[in-house]
Amino acid sequence: MQNHNLYKDGFCFLPAIFSKNQADSARDGLWEVINGHYETGRSPESRFWNIGDDPASIIKIDKPHLCNQA
């Protein structure tokens, strides 16, 4: 892979910082929150998409990490 300099090129590539298992766990945890299942018992700060809304529309939920520790 070609190296790029952030300052010179405006971008760079870094090694992976999360394992596949960590990324899968985060994705699955987010889908739990999207579907209204809150592992911590705490609701997200705001939901701009609710269960029953069009699944093709943008799903925006503020601070989903409050709801699930995945």
C-alpha positions as CSV (number, residue, x, y, z in Angstrom):
1,M,0.0,0.0,0.0
2,Q,1.3,3.4,-0.9
3,N,2.0,5.7,2.0
4,H,0.3,9.1,2.1
5,N,1.2,12.0,4.4
6,L,-1.7,13.7,6.1
7,Y,-0.1,17.2,5.9
8,K,1.2,16.9,2.4
9,D,-1.6,14.9,0.8
10,G,-4.6,15.8,3.1
11,F,-5.2,12.1,4.0
12,C,-3.4,9.0,5.2
13,F,-4.1,5.4,5.8
14,L,-3.6,3.9,9.2
15,P,-3.6,0.3,10.4
16,A,-6.9,-1.2,11.5
17,I,-7.6,-0.1,15.1
18,F,-10.6,-2.5,15.7
19,S,-10.7,-6.2,15.2
20,K,-13.5,-7.8,13.1
21,N,-15.1,-9.1,16.3
22,Q,-15.1,-5.6,17.8
23,A,-16.6,-4.1,14.7
24,D,-19.2,-6.8,14.5
25,S,-20.1,-6.4,18.1
26,A,-20.5,-2.6,17.7
27,R,-22.7,-3.1,14.6
28,D,-24.9,-5.6,16.3
29,G,-25.2,-3.4,19.4
30,L,-26.2,-0.4,17.3
31,W,-28.9,-2.5,15.6
32,E,-30.2,-3.5,19.1
33,V,-30.5,0.2,19.9
34,I,-32.2,1.0,16.6
35,N,-34.8,-1.7,17.4
36,G,-35.5,-0.3,20.8
37,H,-33.5,-2.8,22.9
38,Y,-31.5,-0.9,25.5
39,E,-29.0,-3.1,27.3
40,T,-28.3,-0.5,29.9
41,G,-31.9,0.4,30.4
42,R,-31.2,3.9,29.4
43,S,-32.7,5.6,26.3
44,P,-30.6,7.4,23.7
45,E,-30.4,11.2,24.1
46,S,-32.6,11.7,21.0
47,R,-34.1,9.6,18.3
48,F,-35.0,11.0,14.9
49,W,-36.0,7.6,13.5
50,N,-38.4,5.3,15.4
51,I,-39.5,1.7,15.0
52,G,-42.1,1.6,12.3
53,D,-40.6,4.5,10.3
54,D,-39.4,3.9,6.8
55,P,-36.3,1.7,7.0
56,A,-35.0,3.3,3.8
57,S,-34.9,6.7,5.4
58,I,-31.9,8.1,7.3
59,I,-31.7,6.5,10.8
60,K,-30.3,9.1,13.3
61,I,-30.0,8.3,17.0
62,D,-27.9,10.6,19.2
63,K,-25.6,8.9,21.7
64,P,-26.5,5.3,21.2
65,H,-23.5,4.3,23.4
66,L,-25.6,5.3,26.4
67,C,-27.9,2.3,25.6
68,N,-25.5,-0.5,24.8
69,Q,-22.0,-1.1,25.9
70,A,-21.1,-3.3,22.8
